[in-house]
Amino acid sequence: MGQRKRTAPEKNLSPQGASRAPAEISRVPNKKHNICMVSDFFFPNMGGVESHIYQLSQCLIENGHKVVIVTHAYGKRKGVRYLTNGLKVYYLPLQVMYNQTTATTCFHSLPLMRCVFVRERITIVHAHSSFSAMAHDALFHAKTMGLNTVFTDHSLFGFADLSSVLTNKLLTISLCDTNHIVCVSYTSKENTVLRAALNPEIVSVIPNAVDTTDFTPDPSQRQDDRITVVVVSRLVYRKGIDLLGGIIPELCLKHPDLHFLIGGEGPKRLVLEEVREKYQLHDRVRLLGALEHKNVRGVLVQGHIFLNTSLTEAFCMAIVEGASCGLQVVSTRVGGIPEVLPENLITLCEPTVRSLCAGLEMVIARQRAGSVPSPASIHASVRNLYTWTNVTERTEKVYERVSREEVLPLDRRLRRLRAHCGPVAGSIFAFVAVLDFLFLLLLQWLVPDRIMDVALDATGPHAVWRRQPTSKDSNKKQPTKTDISE
């Protein structure tokens, strides 16, 4: 494993430093990287992590970097697929254990991931989500192979229940020798630093983003004889669907012109169906089921108010999408949500039925009085708050810093594991790291790196898929970053 010379860490990777004047951003060296994004969660599964990985990858490709994505197989979707702009995705044949997360033994994925890393000449491995077993495996193997690593945490965790204790210990082991960590809000950063006992200087805050050109207001789609509350969310406990089940009958009884439009699917759908059946609200509560991302705007523009009842959120992209479509936003005051929108664009409530009902009634009264900003003015206010261009520039600063840092050799890595993770867990995973290293030596002996075929680059500075624009292209609509095609 080659050693890299360690240099002084780059400053101003926090949002304040990263979002300063364009002249400061332009100082970032124009170095191109070969980046591998790894997570259990990717298309065709849809969600915040999946969207973040896809959009960030597309922007990095536009800036000249090579990007490949590694995830597990989804049904018949196995092998290598190409998405928009030559984005290559490896769907590895790994066994899914629970909730689209793979089972892990720390070893079974090494041959496959080594093949990808070597063939694609990867220089930086960027793993996503604490819930993803593939992400933890990739970090572990990348360090064994001497590659620089970055991890993005998209979630908040507690400290008391058994699942949180186990997850936090795994995170501590995974991140103790990771080069850099990215969180999506300051609340998320504080949570991650405490959970994994990290040095705050190696943790940056880079929020999610929304392509506001896909979420524009259209007041003509609203029905003026009613007030429509829109909810777009996975129908699971963490999203506060039990709170929503208590809000609906109480407000529908007080306001005969109030309607609810609910998009999303999940095990808590039964709660909403029971409420609708019990109070005979079939004509006022519509359950739309799972929505494709391209159909979300069509639902949002029908509403006047966007309601978010989450019990925990690191960064809620849904409320930005709702505000971008011109809706008044009512949300629980949890996690990183208070950081997301300015106070004049969101009504924050405690995660209780009483507080949420009070917040909704206040917004309903303003809506009836006509004292709310126009949808166009709300859209204008959020249009430039969170852009993928800004997120990409800040992520490139992280990559530039990481590329100049040292990857710990095995002996120092073992000492770091034992010192940082405790005598028991540290010793166990130090032993696992030794086994992983020996397994890598065996694989390199059986199939040396030098005889492995180098993959053709579909993206990056040496991309072979580039084509010269023709006269026909000027008459064609260019694909947006949200287009996903095979």
Helices and strands as residue ranges (DSSP letters): H 15-18, H 22-25, E 34-38, H 48-62, E 66-72, E 79-82, G 84-86, E 88-92, E 96-98, E 101-102, H 110-119, E 124-128, H 133-144, E 148-153, H 162-175, E 180-183, H 186-196, G 200-202, E 203-205, G 212-214, G 219-221, E 227-232, G 237-239, H 241-254, E 258-263, H 269-278, E 285-289, H 293-300, E 305-308, H 317-324, E 328-332, G 337-339, G 343-345, E 346-349, H 353-369, H 375-382, H 388-403, H 410-421, H 423-446, G 449-451, G 473-475
